[in-house]
Amino acid sequence: MKSAPRGKRTSNVEVTNVSKHSFWLMIQDRAVFLPFEHFPWFKESPIGKILNVQLPHPHHLYWPDLDIDIAVDSIDHPERFPLVSRQHARISSESRTLTAKGDGSRKILKRRR
């Protein structure tokens, strides 16, 4: 007896495994590895938010719950994308604002008294 052919894939991207060090994605028909060392934005994220990933374009991944966009090319060739996010915070005494630097952008948040 022969099995029926597999059905059409319903998603072009899927998280297949999450560990404390990394996670794996299936993008179309290939597996890719994302270590938290190179993708630190995901390290403290709840698994449910990591699982909610979309592939709006063939070379673009998006996690709407985390507001994270990643080019597939940066996963395939991380040496071409050397910038790694580092969380820094400092308080400016003159303006009483908290400046948070994350993924290369700056946010100014008013400090509550």
ABEGO torsion letter per residue (X at the ends): XBBBBBBBBABABBBABBBAABBBBBBEABBBBBBAAABAAAAABBAAAAABBBBABAABBBBAAAGBBBBAAAAABAAABABBBBBBBBBBAAAGBBBBBBAGBBBBBBBBX
